[in-house]
């Protein structure tokens, strides 16, 4: 089957690659569950793991309401836009057909998981300084604009795949474990962590859904006490990475495909499920569930949420929201300044 996928993948249409990426993510997620043995409904150790962060109230911010609808051009009376619910959705306790799906970057994690992975790999000499500069620029863009640039995503994907090709999967997993053990402690939004805990306390399954590699997604989910993770699946052969993906990046519609595939496998009723994301790219996933949440949204998703009456939670409130891009911009300035200083020093040495 794996050989057939490799032979036919180049000929697949974008829709077929999206479906394949979703199926591969769901298959990997279920394989992880089987490897862990019998799994309950995410209580017990999962709840204990996430408990320290539960003190943060999930409703740190009042829900936003929709802007008044504009009257149609033909003079007919306009229908009122739906109003966002004032309270958080309360999960039904021990509902075996309900689950919660959480995006990672800027929803659970401040910034992008692939950036932290890149820096961690650089410190272990996987990357060059040029690669780090590119990652820093991509992270600055993400923090300043609050949205993902597809070109940056594709660039990061190609760089990562080229560097891991031929590497042992066990080696990369061990490195990811080291990197994210430190990152998770410092970069989690407490408000979103509390929303995860709310579903854990109700005995519901919770899933991370991210474009980050499955190995990274699995580690983040485990450290948060979640049931499991859906991430981008890299193709392997004989325990080594081939440098190709199965289907493609788990991004946008592919996330929705993965959630649908997992729901079929786990016998979930998506109308009883919740989903959480910050990005308009995840509208297909949010639209699948009965309880969509918008967390720290980009401008496009915020407008869409208002029109649809979806719950909005912004944990970057007040001055934090206004200043969200400043640390990234300052960091980028330091990086550029350091690069300029290095070039100047080299020139001095040549002319000395």
C-alpha positions in Angstrom: 0.0 0.0 0.0 2.8 2.4 0.9 4.6 1.7 -2.4 1.3 2.4 -4.3 0.9 5.7 -2.5 4.4 6.7 -3.5 3.9 5.8 -7.2 0.6 7.5 -7.5 1.0 10.6 -5.3 2.4 12.8 -7.9 -0.6 12.2 -10.2 -3.2 13.0 -7.5 -5.4 16.1 -7.7 -5.2 18.6 -4.9 -8.5 17.2 -3.5 -7.1 13.7 -3.5 -4.0 14.8 -1.7 -6.1 16.6 0.8 -8.1 13.5 1.5 -5.0 11.4 1.7 -3.3 13.7 4.2 -6.5 13.6 6.3 -6.7 9.8 6.2 -3.0 9.5 7.0 -3.3 11.8 10.0 -6.3 9.9 11.4 -4.5 6.5 10.8 -1.4 7.8 12.6 -3.5 9.1 15.5 -5.2 5.8 16.0 -1.9 3.9 15.8 -0.6 6.1 18.6 -3.6 5.3 20.7 -3.1 1.6 20.1 0.5 1.9 21.1 -0.4 3.5 24.4 -2.8 0.6 25.2 -6.5 0.9 26.4 -7.5 4.6 26.5 -10.5 5.9 28.5 -12.2 9.2 28.0 -9.2 11.4 28.8 -9.7 11.4 32.6 -7.3 10.2 35.2 -3.7 11.0 34.3 -4.7 13.3 31.6 -6.7 15.5 34.0 -3.9 15.4 36.5 -1.4 16.6 33.9 -3.5 19.6 32.9 -4.8 20.4 36.3 -2.2 23.1 37.3 -3.3 25.3 34.5 -7.0 24.9 35.2 -7.1 28.0 37.5 -7.3 30.3 34.4 -10.9 30.9 33.6 -11.9 29.9 30.0 -14.1 33.0 29.7 -11.3 35.5 30.4 -12.9 37.7 27.8 -16.5 38.5 27.3 -17.9 37.0 24.0 -18.0 39.4 21.1 -21.3 40.1 19.4 -22.0 40.4 15.8 -22.0 43.8 14.1 -25.5 44.9 12.8 -26.3 43.5 9.4 -26.4 46.0 6.5 -29.8 46.3 4.7 -30.0 44.7 1.3 -29.7 47.0 -1.7 -33.2 46.2 -2.9 -34.8 47.8 0.2 -36.0 44.6 1.8 -35.8 44.3 5.5 -32.5 42.7 6.5 -32.4 39.6 8.7 -30.5 40.2 11.9 -27.0 38.8 12.1 -26.7 36.0 14.7 -25.4 37.1 18.1 -22.4 35.2 19.5 -23.3 33.2 22.6 -22.5 35.0 25.9 -21.2 31.9 27.7 -18.9 29.1 27.0 -20.4 25.8 25.7 -20.6 23.4 28.6 -19.5 19.9 27.4 -21.9 17.1 28.2 -20.3 14.9 30.8 -19.0 11.5 29.7 -20.6 11.8 26.2 -18.9 9.0 24.2 -19.7 10.6 20.9 -18.4 14.1 21.7 -14.8 15.4 21.5 -12.9 18.7 21.2 -10.4 19.5 18.5 -7.8 22.2 19.1 -5.6 23.9 16.5 -2.0 24.5 17.8 -0.3 27.6 16.6 -1.6 30.8 18.3 -4.6 28.8 19.6 -2.8 26.7 22.2 0.8 27.7 21.6 2.1 31.3 21.4 3.7 31.5 18.0 4.3 28.5 15.7 5.4 25.0 16.6 7.5 24.7 13.5 9.5 27.8 14.6 10.4 26.3 18.0 11.3 23.1 16.3 13.5 24.9 13.9 15.4 26.7 16.6 15.8 23.5 18.6 17.2 21.7 15.6 19.6 24.6 14.9 21.0 24.3 18.4 21.6 20.7 17.6 23.3 21.7 14.3 20.6 20.5 11.9 20.2 24.0 10.4 22.5 26.8 9.2 22.3 30.4 10.3 20.6 31.3 7.1 17.8 28.8 7.8 17.4 30.3 11.3 17.2 33.8 9.8 14.4 32.6 7.4 12.5 30.9 10.3 12.8 34.1 12.4 11.3 36.2 9.5 8.5 33.7 9.1 7.8 33.8 12.9 7.8 37.6 12.8 5.3 37.7 9.9 3.1 35.3 11.8 3.2 37.3 15.0 2.7 40.7 13.3 -0.1 39.7 10.8 -1.8 37.0 12.9 -2.1 34.8 9.9 -0.1 32.2 8.0 1.6 32.9 4.7 1.3 29.8 2.4 4.7 30.6 0.8 6.3 30.5 4.3 4.6 27.3 5.1 5.7 25.6 1.9 9.2 26.9 2.4 9.4 25.6 6.0 8.0 22.3 4.8 10.6 21.9 2.0 13.4 22.8 4.3 12.4 20.4 7.1 11.8 17.5 4.7 15.1 18.0 3.0 16.9 18.0 6.4 15.3 14.9 7.8 15.5 12.8 4.7 17.5 9.7 5.6 17.3 10.4 9.4 16.0 7.8 11.8 12.5 8.5 13.1 13.5 7.5 16.6 16.3 10.1 16.6 14.0 13.0 15.6 11.3 11.9 18.1 13.8 12.0 20.9 15.0 15.5 19.9 11.4 16.8 19.6 10.8 15.5 23.1 13.7 17.5 24.5 12.7 20.7 22.5 9.0 20.8 23.5 9.4 19.8 27.1 10.8 23.3 27.7 8.6 25.1 25.1 5.3 23.8 26.5 6.0 25.2 29.9 6.5 28.7 28.6 4.4 29.2 25.5 0.9 27.9 26.3 -2.0 30.3 26.4 -3.6 29.7 29.9 -7.0 30.5 28.7 -7.0 27.9 26.0 -5.4 25.4 28.4 -8.4 26.0 30.6 -10.7 25.2 27.7 -8.8 21.9 27.2 -9.2 21.2 30.9 -13.0 21.9 30.7 -13.4 19.1 28.2 -11.1 16.8 30.1 -13.1 17.4 33.3 -16.2 16.4 31.4 -14.6 13.1 30.5 -14.5 14.0 26.8 -11.7 13.2 24.3 -9.5 16.1 23.2 -7.4 16.2 20.0 -4.7 18.5 18.8 -5.0 19.2 15.1 -2.0 20.9 13.5 0.1 21.2 10.3 3.2 20.5 12.5 4.7 17.1 12.0 2.9 14.2 13.7 5.9 13.6 15.9 5.7 17.2 17.3 1.9 17.1 17.6 2.0 13.8 19.5 4.4 15.3 22.1 2.5 18.5 22.6 -0.8 16.7 23.0 0.8 14.2 25.5 2.3 17.0 27.6 -1.1 18.7 27.7 -2.8 15.5 28.8 -4.9 15.3 25.6 -6.2 12.1 24.1 -4.0 12.4 20.9 -3.0 14.4 17.9 -3.6 14.8 14.2 -0.5 16.2 12.4 1.3 16.1 9.1 2.5 12.6 8.3 6.0 12.2 6.8 6.6 9.1 4.8 9.0 6.6 6.2 10.7 3.4 5.0 12.6 1.0 7.3 12.5 3.5 10.1 13.9 6.4 8.1 12.3 9.5 6.6 12.1 9.5 2.8 11.8 13.3 2.5 8.2 13.1 1.3 4.8 13.6 2.9 1.9 11.2 2.8 -0.7 13.3 0.9 0.6 16.7 1.9 0.6 19.2 4.7 -2.3 19.0 7.2 -3.4 22.5 6.6 -6.8 24.1 5.8 -9.2 21.6 4.2 -6.8 18.8 5.1 -7.5 19.4 8.8 -11.2 19.1 8.1 -10.6 15.8 6.2 -8.6 14.5 9.2 -11.3 15.4 11.7 -13.9 13.7 9.5 -11.8 10.6 9.1 -11.1 10.4 12.9 -14.8 11.0 13.7 -15.7 8.0 11.5 -13.1 5.8 13.1 -14.0 6.9 16.7 -17.8 7.0 16.1 -18.0 10.6 17.0 -21.0 12.8 16.3 -19.5 16.1 15.0 -22.7 18.0 15.8 -21.9 17.3 19.5 -18.2 18.2 19.1 -16.3 21.4 19.6 -13.4 22.9 17.6 -11.0 25.8 18.4 -8.8 27.8 16.1 -7.3 31.3 15.5 -7.0 31.1 11.7 -9.4 31.6 8.7 -7.6 28.7 7.1 -9.4 26.5 9.7 -12.9 27.6 8.8 -13.5 24.2 7.1 -12.7 22.4 10.4 -14.7 24.9 12.5 -17.7 24.5 10.2 -17.8 20.8 10.8 -18.7 20.9 14.5 -21.7 21.9 16.5 -19.7 24.1 18.8 -17.0 26.2 16.9 -14.8 28.5 19.0 -12.6 31.3 17.6 -9.5 31.9 19.7 -7.1 34.9 19.2 -8.5 35.3 15.7 -7.0 36.8 12.6 -9.0 39.6 11.1 -10.7 37.4 8.4 -11.8 34.8 10.9 -13.0 37.4 13.3 -15.3 38.8 10.6 -16.5 35.3 9.7 -17.2 34.4 13.3 -19.3 37.6 13.8 -21.3 36.8 10.7 -21.9 33.1 11.8 -22.5 33.9 15.5 -19.5 31.8 16.6 -18.0 32.2 20.1 -15.0 34.4 20.2 -12.3 34.3 22.9 -9.3 36.6 22.7 -6.6 35.9 25.3 -4.5 38.7 23.9 -6.9 41.3 25.3 -6.2 45.0 25.9 -2.6 46.2 25.7 -1.4 42.7 25.0 -3.5 42.5 21.8 -2.2 45.9 20.7 1.4 45.0 21.3 1.3 41.4 20.1 3.7 42.1 17.2 6.3 44.2 19.1 8.4 41.4 20.6 8.6 39.7 17.2 9.5 43.0 15.4 12.1 43.8 18.0 13.5 40.3 17.7 13.7 40.7 13.9 15.5 44.0 14.3 18.1 42.4 16.6 18.6 39.6 14.1 19.1 42.0 11.2 21.4 44.1 13.3 23.5 41.1 14.3 23.8 40.0 10.7 24.9 43.5 9.7 27.5 43.6 12.4 28.8 40.2 11.3 29.2 41.4 7.7 31.0 44.6 8.9 33.4 42.6 11.0 34.2 40.3 8.1 34.9 43.3 5.9 37.2 44.8 8.5 39.2 41.6 8.7 39.6 41.5 4.9 40.9 45.1 4.7 43.1 44.9 7.8 
